[in-house]
Amino acid sequence: SAFNFAFPLGGLLASVPVASLLERAGEAEYFGIATLLANTFSLCSLSSSRQPQLAAALLFGPVRCLTWACYFQFLSTESRYPPGLSARAMGYNNVVIAIVGAAGPYTLAYLVN
């Protein structure tokens, strides 16, 4: 399917422009772009038509690359976390993301049934 090729290739091709964006733009700009693209992806995913679904498949890799890059850029900003604590903050935050991401579908399935 298109997603199997678009996701890894889109993420790879987006990595250089995303790095450039994070270097040149301010925090409000790159978070704004990430939010806009994530919402566009979500709206395309909700459609039952073929074209928006294909657009969502093509957007997923670049959007995911940008979203994670913004997240790590946010955590690595020294004004938020001192350099000695940034690794700990990333570790704890990633554990929370992993637990919520892994437990979320099972919790939702339990609540629905």
Summary of the structure (lengths in Angstrom):
residues: 113
radius of gyration: 16.4
end to end distance: 31.2
largest distance: 49.2
contacts: 285
relative contact order: 0.12
helix: 88%
strand: 0%
